[in-house]
């Protein structure tokens, strides 16, 4: 009788562990999918930042060459216009 009780207890534990494993496997798959999406979004945002930094650099250069609205005559003299 005790052996049957032990076997039944072990079977219940195995079923519980298998259910927990299935649940955690699903969670792992979902988190991997979310991680992939976040990496893709991060890559897109980094590209946008690089693009905006290049644009800002060009604007600063043009502003520096033109004097930025202040002292345009001095700026033109600097670049030899």
N, C-alpha and C positions, 0 to 999 in steps of 0.2 A: 504494500500500500504506500509506503513512504517513497519508494522508487517512482511510482506513478505520479505522486505529488511533485517530486523533484523534476520529472520530465515535463509535466504540465507548466510548472513555474518557468523552466528554461524556455519552453516553446513560447510562452507569453512574453518573456524578455526579448527573444529573437524577433518576434513580430513587432514589438515596440521599437527595437533598434532599427529594423528594416524600414518602418514607417518614418522614423526620425531621419534616417539616411536619405530617403526619397525626398523628404521636405527640404533638407539642407542642400541636396543636389539641385533642386529647382531654384533655391535661393542663390546658389553659386552661379548657375547659368544666367539668371536674371541680372546679377551684379556684374558679370562679365560683359553682358550686352550693354548695360548702362556705362560701364567703364570704357568700352569701345566708342560709344557715342560721345562721351565726355572728351576722350582723346581727340576725336575728329573735330569737335567744336573748339577745343583748345588750339589745334593746329590752324583752323580757319581764323580764329581771333589773333593768333600770333602773326599770321600773314597780313592781316588787316593792320596790325600795329606797325609792322615793318613798312607797309605801304604808306601809312600816315606819317611815319618818321621821315621817310624819303621826301614826301611832299612838304613837310615842315622844314626840312633842311633846304629845299629849293626856295621856299618862301623866305627863309632867313637870309639866304645868300642874295636873293634878288633885293631884299630890303636893305641889306648891308651895302650892296653896290649902289643902290639908289639913294641911300642915306635915310631910308625909312620915313620920309616925309619931313624930316628935320634936316636942314643944311644940305639940300640937294646939290647946291653949287660945290660944296666941299667934296661931296661924294663923286661928282663928275670929275673934279680935278684929280681925285685919287686914282681913278681908272683911266685917266688920260683922254677924256672925251673932248 
